[in-house]
Amino acid sequence: MTNRRTFFRQAAAAGALTLPLFTPETYASPITLADASLKSPTEWAQDEDFWAWVKSEYTVSPNLLNLNNGGVCPQPKVVQDAHIRFYQYANEAPSYYMWRILDQGREALRSKLADLAGCSAEEIAINRNATEGLNTVIFGLNLKAGDEVVLTKQDYPNMLNAWKQREKRDGIKLVYLNLELPSENEDALVEQYVKAFTPRTKVVHVTHLINWVGQVVPVRKIADEAHKRGIEVIADGAHSFALFDFKIPDLGADYYATSLHKWLCAPFGSGMLYIRQPKIKNVWALLSNNEPDGPDIRKFESLGTRSFASEMAIGTAVDFHNSIGSARKFARAHYLKNYWMERVREVPGVKLHTSLKPEFAGAVALFSIDGMKPGEIESQLLGQYKIHTSPIDWENIHGVRVTPHIYHTPKDLDRLVTAITQMAEKQALAGRQKKS
């Protein structure tokens, strides 16, 4: 007994001095290789026993129904634990453990992200979010007065503002498209972009999944047309990475950035920038670097002191994602989106503004109720039903955005269906009483 106690005391003391390890067994998926081959992703999407395991890995509120995962996603407990333990480890001697130990893990993390992204590790920079990554490219490209950039009014505001700053500072010309959404016609979307191209067009900015309404934009087809004309392609992938089952090079974009705290469920304030290797030398570093116009992707990581703990915990998020599988994850997200949409689509007064087809939408969807403003709907959902959503009033898009996640169940979404149905019925009754 004494020897056993001595052994455990010594093991505990040794563990306190070493970097915490997170093994696959910590978050091992109940799927075996044999199981995985028996069912398609679509069939897995409705295996409630498997998704019950996924739900158990999250620490989300059992009372507030969070259907605004499009803003930022929660982390599974294993990612939270990794983040906390790396953070505590760094605090033992910050300048030593952060710079000499944790910082050395970036190359392994870079390779892990590159494997998931399907590209070279030399094309991946680790940063804080999609805004930082896309701003790096927008402000780093060599553009001059009169050069044209094609973008849409439905792109994300931070990106639009970055382009407006370049317009104001450098005299470039912004050419805006105004997309009518939802659309299930890829060719029409591509044609709208192509018609805007001129001999002076240097860049086209494409949002892979439009955050307001969940529309998937055919980036590859637009990129192919752009490259025929010598136009560079920037893809905003804030809502597509680790949700869709794809590899970044499949898009044909020259530049791509995403927020890893969205669908990858990595720590808050973590992101990734992809630049096709031959293009790296053509983009100036956003922050200071000894070789700001050099060919090394690492020039975009000169952030100074950063949260090393949250950065290193990204690797645990990748492992957790892989334990589920990209194809199964998207199939489940799409199934949940369609689950609630199909149950309210015939409710009088309810309008859906997102496609039910997987090739045209992800997990994000928008709905509206006749006679109600988006803010009113959102307020009632939260106040009366404790359902958290996001009201959207942007350009020609008006409604409430609903974004379930893979930790949700159909029963969770039944609660949303009931709420929407009751609200629509009350609104219709109020309208009839007003007329009478």
C-alpha positions in Angstrom: 0.0 0.0 0.0 2.8 2.4 0.9 4.5 1.7 -2.4 1.3 2.3 -4.3 0.7 5.6 -2.5 4.3 6.7 -3.1 3.9 5.8 -6.8 0.8 7.9 -7.2 2.3 10.9 -5.4 5.3 10.8 -7.6 3.2 10.4 -10.7 1.1 13.3 -9.7 4.1 15.5 -9.0 5.7 14.5 -12.4 2.4 15.3 -14.2 2.3 18.8 -12.7 5.6 19.5 -14.5 4.7 18.2 -17.9 2.5 19.5 -20.7 -1.0 18.0 -20.3 -1.8 15.4 -22.9 -5.2 14.7 -24.4 -5.6 11.2 -25.9 -8.2 10.2 -28.4 -9.7 7.9 -25.7 -10.7 11.1 -23.9 -13.4 11.9 -26.4 -13.5 8.6 -28.4 -16.6 8.4 -30.6 -18.7 5.3 -30.2 -18.4 4.7 -34.0 -16.2 1.8 -34.9 -14.7 1.4 -38.4 -17.2 -1.5 -38.9 -20.1 0.7 -37.8 -19.1 3.6 -40.1 -19.2 1.5 -43.2 -22.7 0.1 -42.5 -24.6 3.4 -42.9 -24.4 6.4 -45.2 -23.9 9.9 -43.7 -27.6 10.5 -44.3 -28.5 7.5 -42.3 -26.1 8.5 -39.5 -27.8 11.9 -39.4 -30.9 10.2 -37.9 -29.1 7.9 -35.5 -30.3 9.5 -32.3 -28.2 7.2 -30.1 -25.0 8.5 -31.7 -26.0 12.1 -31.5 -27.0 11.7 -27.9 -23.4 10.9 -27.3 -22.4 14.1 -29.1 -24.8 16.1 -27.0 -23.4 14.7 -23.8 -20.0 16.0 -24.8 -21.2 19.6 -24.6 -22.0 21.7 -21.6 -24.8 23.8 -23.1 -27.7 25.2 -21.1 -30.5 22.7 -20.6 -33.0 25.5 -20.4 -32.0 28.3 -22.9 -32.3 26.8 -26.4 -29.4 28.4 -28.2 -30.3 28.5 -31.9 -27.7 31.2 -32.8 -24.7 29.0 -33.3 -24.1 30.9 -36.5 -22.7 33.7 -34.4 -20.2 31.6 -32.4 -20.4 27.9 -31.5 -19.8 26.4 -28.0 -16.9 24.1 -27.4 -17.2 20.5 -26.4 -16.0 19.9 -22.8 -12.8 18.3 -24.0 -11.8 21.5 -25.8 -12.7 23.6 -22.8 -10.6 21.3 -20.6 -7.7 21.5 -23.0 -7.9 25.3 -23.1 -8.0 25.6 -19.3 -5.2 23.2 -18.7 -2.9 24.9 -21.3 -3.8 28.2 -19.7 -3.0 27.0 -16.2 0.2 25.5 -17.5 1.3 28.8 -19.1 0.7 30.6 -15.8 3.3 28.5 -14.1 6.0 30.7 -15.8 4.4 32.6 -18.7 7.4 33.8 -20.6 9.0 30.3 -20.4 6.0 28.1 -21.0 4.3 30.3 -23.6 7.3 31.1 -25.8 9.5 28.1 -25.3 7.0 25.3 -24.9 3.5 26.1 -26.2 4.7 28.2 -29.1 6.6 25.1 -30.3 3.3 23.3 -30.9 2.2 25.6 -33.7 3.9 23.7 -36.5 2.2 20.4 -35.5 -1.1 22.3 -35.2 -0.5 23.9 -38.7 -0.1 20.4 -40.1 -3.2 19.1 -38.4 -5.3 22.0 -39.8 -3.8 21.6 -43.3 -4.7 17.9 -43.2 -8.3 18.8 -42.5 -8.3 21.6 -45.1 -6.7 19.4 -47.7 -3.8 21.7 -48.5 -0.1 22.2 -47.7 0.9 23.3 -44.2 2.9 26.0 -46.0 -0.4 27.6 -47.1 -2.0 27.9 -43.6 -1.6 30.8 -41.1 -3.2 30.5 -37.7 -4.8 33.7 -36.5 -7.8 34.9 -34.5 -10.9 35.0 -36.9 -12.1 35.3 -40.4 -12.2 39.1 -40.2 -8.5 39.2 -39.4 -7.6 36.7 -42.1 -9.6 38.5 -44.8 -8.5 41.9 -43.8 -4.9 40.6 -44.1 -5.6 39.8 -47.8 -7.8 42.9 -48.5 -5.2 45.3 -47.2 -2.2 43.3 -48.3 -3.0 43.0 -52.1 -1.2 45.4 -54.4 -4.1 47.4 -55.9 -4.0 50.8 -57.4 -6.5 53.6 -58.2 -9.0 52.5 -60.8 -8.7 48.7 -60.1 -12.1 47.1 -59.7 -13.3 44.7 -57.1 -16.5 42.8 -57.5 -18.5 42.0 -54.3 -22.1 41.8 -53.1 -24.3 43.9 -50.8 -24.9 40.6 -48.9 -21.3 40.1 -47.9 -20.3 40.4 -44.3 -20.1 44.0 -43.0 -16.5 43.8 -41.7 -15.3 42.8 -45.2 -17.4 45.4 -46.9 -15.9 48.1 -44.6 -12.4 46.9 -45.3 -13.0 47.3 -49.0 -14.6 50.7 -48.5 -11.4 51.7 -46.6 -9.3 50.7 -49.5 -11.7 52.6 -51.8 -11.4 55.7 -49.7 -7.6 55.4 -49.2 -6.4 54.0 -52.6 -9.1 55.0 -55.1 -10.1 51.5 -56.1 -13.6 51.0 -57.5 -16.1 48.7 -55.8 -18.7 47.0 -58.0 -21.6 45.7 -56.0 -24.0 42.9 -56.9 -27.4 42.8 -55.2 -28.3 39.1 -54.9 -31.9 38.0 -54.7 -32.0 35.1 -52.2 -32.6 32.3 -51.8 -31.5 30.9 -55.1 -31.4 27.4 -56.4 -29.9 28.4 -59.7 -26.1 28.2 -59.7 -25.7 29.3 -63.3 -27.8 32.4 -62.6 -25.6 33.3 -59.6 -22.4 32.7 -61.6 -23.7 34.8 -64.5 -24.4 37.7 -62.2 -20.8 37.7 -61.1 -19.4 37.3 -64.6 -21.5 40.1 -66.0 -19.8 42.4 -63.5 -16.3 41.5 -64.7 -14.5 44.0 -66.8 -10.9 44.3 -68.1 -10.2 46.4 -65.0 -11.5 43.8 -62.5 -8.6 42.6 -60.4 -10.4 40.8 -57.5 -13.7 39.1 -56.9 -14.8 38.6 -53.2 -17.2 35.7 -52.7 -18.9 34.6 -49.5 -19.0 30.8 -49.5 -22.1 30.7 -47.2 -23.9 34.0 -46.8 -24.4 34.3 -43.0 -27.7 36.2 -43.2 -29.7 33.6 -45.0 -27.6 30.4 -45.3 -27.2 30.6 -49.1 -24.3 28.6 -50.5 -22.6 30.4 -53.3 -20.9 28.4 -56.1 -17.4 29.6 -55.4 -15.7 27.1 -57.7 -17.7 28.0 -60.8 -17.2 31.7 -60.1 -13.5 31.2 -59.5 -13.0 29.3 -62.7 -14.7 32.2 -64.7 -12.6 34.7 -62.8 -9.3 32.9 -63.4 -10.0 32.8 -67.2 -9.9 36.6 -67.0 -6.9 36.9 -64.8 -9.0 37.9 -61.8 -8.0 36.8 -58.2 -10.5 35.2 -55.9 -11.0 35.8 -52.2 -13.4 33.4 -50.4 -15.0 34.2 -47.1 -15.3 30.8 -45.4 -16.4 31.9 -42.0 -19.5 29.6 -42.1 -18.3 26.8 -44.3 -15.1 25.3 -42.8 -15.7 22.2 -40.6 -19.4 22.3 -41.6 -19.3 21.3 -45.2 -17.5 18.2 -46.3 -14.9 19.7 -48.7 -11.3 20.6 -49.1 -10.3 24.3 -49.5 -8.4 23.8 -52.8 -11.7 22.4 -54.2 -13.1 25.9 -54.2 -10.4 27.2 -56.6 -10.0 30.4 -54.5 -6.6 32.1 -54.2 -7.4 33.2 -50.7 -9.7 31.8 -48.0 -10.2 32.6 -44.3 -12.4 31.2 -41.6 -13.2 31.5 -37.9 -12.4 28.2 -36.1 -14.7 29.2 -33.2 -17.6 28.6 -35.5 -18.3 25.1 -36.8 -15.0 23.6 -35.7 -16.0 24.5 -32.1 -12.4 25.7 -31.3 -11.8 28.3 -28.5 -13.2 31.7 -29.0 -11.0 34.0 -31.0 -9.3 31.4 -33.1 -9.1 31.5 -36.9 -7.2 30.4 -40.0 -6.0 31.9 -43.2 -5.3 30.0 -46.4 -3.3 31.5 -49.3 -2.3 29.5 -52.3 1.4 29.1 -52.0 2.5 31.0 -55.2 0.3 34.0 -54.0 1.9 34.4 -50.6 4.7 36.7 -51.7 2.2 39.0 -53.4 0.4 39.8 -50.1 1.9 42.2 -47.6 1.7 41.2 -44.0 -1.0 43.2 -42.1 1.2 43.5 -39.0 4.9 44.1 -38.8 7.3 41.4 -40.0 11.0 41.3 -40.9 10.0 40.2 -44.4 6.4 41.5 -45.0 6.6 40.7 -48.7 8.3 37.4 -48.4 7.0 33.9 -49.5 6.6 32.4 -46.0 3.0 32.0 -44.7 4.3 32.6 -41.1 4.7 36.3 -41.9 1.0 36.6 -41.2 1.4 35.3 -37.6 3.4 38.2 -36.2 0.8 39.0 -33.6 3.0 39.5 -30.6 1.8 37.9 -27.4 -1.4 35.9 -28.1 -3.5 33.4 -26.3 -1.2 30.4 -26.6 -3.6 28.3 -24.6 -6.6 28.9 -26.9 -4.4 28.4 -29.9 -3.0 25.0 -28.8 -6.5 23.8 -27.9 -7.5 24.1 -31.5 -5.8 20.8 -32.0 -8.2 19.1 -29.6 -11.1 20.7 -31.5 -9.8 19.1 -34.7 -9.5 15.7 -33.1 -13.1 16.0 -31.7 -14.4 17.0 -35.2 -12.6 14.0 -36.8 -14.1 11.7 -34.2 -17.5 12.6 -35.7 -16.5 12.9 -39.3 -17.1 15.8 -41.8 -19.7 14.0 -43.9 -21.7 12.9 -40.8 -21.5 16.4 -39.3 -22.9 18.2 -42.3 -25.6 15.5 -42.8 -26.7 16.0 -39.3 -26.7 19.8 -39.5 -28.6 19.8 -42.7 -31.1 17.2 -41.3 -31.8 19.4 -38.2 -32.2 22.5 -40.4 -34.8 20.8 -42.6 -36.5 19.2 -39.6 -37.9 22.4 -38.3 -38.3 24.1 -41.7 -40.4 21.3 -43.1 -42.7 21.5 -40.0 -43.4 25.2 -40.3 -43.4 25.7 -44.1 -47.2 25.2 -44.4 -48.1 27.3 -41.3 -50.1 30.2 -42.5 -48.2 33.5 -42.4 -44.7 31.8 -42.1 -42.3 32.3 -44.9 -39.0 30.5 -45.4 -36.1 32.3 -47.0 -33.6 29.5 -47.3 -33.4 26.4 -49.6 -34.1 23.0 -48.2 -31.6 21.4 -50.6 -28.2 20.6 -49.2 -26.3 21.9 -52.2 -27.8 25.4 -51.7 -27.8 25.7 -47.9 -25.9 24.6 -44.8 -27.2 24.7 -41.2 -28.2 28.4 -41.4 -31.8 29.3 -42.3 -34.1 32.4 -42.2 -37.8 32.7 -41.6 -40.3 35.5 -41.2 -43.9 35.9 -40.0 -46.3 38.1 -41.9 -47.0 41.4 -40.0 -44.1 41.0 -37.6 -40.7 42.7 -37.7 -37.6 40.5 -37.2 -36.9 42.1 -33.8 -40.4 41.4 -32.6 -40.1 37.7 -33.5 -36.7 37.4 -31.9 -37.9 39.2 -28.7 -40.9 36.9 -28.3 -38.9 33.7 -29.0 -36.5 34.7 -26.3 -38.9 36.2 -23.8 -41.8 33.7 -24.0 -40.0 30.5 -25.1 -36.4 31.0 -24.0 -35.1 30.4 -27.6 -32.1 32.4 -28.6 -32.0 33.4 -32.3 -30.7 36.3 -34.4 -32.9 39.0 -36.0 -31.7 40.0 -39.5 -32.4 43.4 -41.2 -29.7 43.7 -43.9 -30.2 45.1 -47.4 -33.0 43.0 -49.0 -32.9 40.3 -46.3 -35.4 40.5 -43.4 -36.3 37.7 -40.9 -35.0 35.7 -38.0 -32.0 33.5 -38.4 -32.1 30.0 -36.9 -28.9 28.0 -36.5 -29.1 24.6 -34.8 -25.9 22.6 -34.1 -25.1 18.9 -33.9 -25.6 18.9 -30.2 -29.3 19.6 -30.7 -32.0 17.0 -31.0 -35.3 16.9 -33.0 -37.1 17.3 -29.6 -35.2 20.6 -29.1 -36.5 21.8 -32.5 -40.0 20.7 -31.7 -39.9 23.5 -29.2 -39.1 26.0 -31.9 -41.8 24.6 -34.2 -44.4 25.0 -31.4 -43.2 28.6 -30.8 -43.3 29.7 -34.4 -46.7 28.0 -34.9 -48.2 29.7 -31.9 -46.7 33.1 -32.8 -48.0 32.9 -36.4 -51.5 31.9 -35.2 -51.6 34.8 -32.7 -50.5 37.2 -35.4 -53.1 35.9 -37.8 -55.8 36.2 -35.1 -54.8 39.8 -34.3 -54.9 40.6 -38.0 -58.5 39.3 -38.4 -59.6 41.1 -35.2 -58.1 44.3 -36.5 -60.0 44.0 -39.8 -63.3 43.2 -38.1 
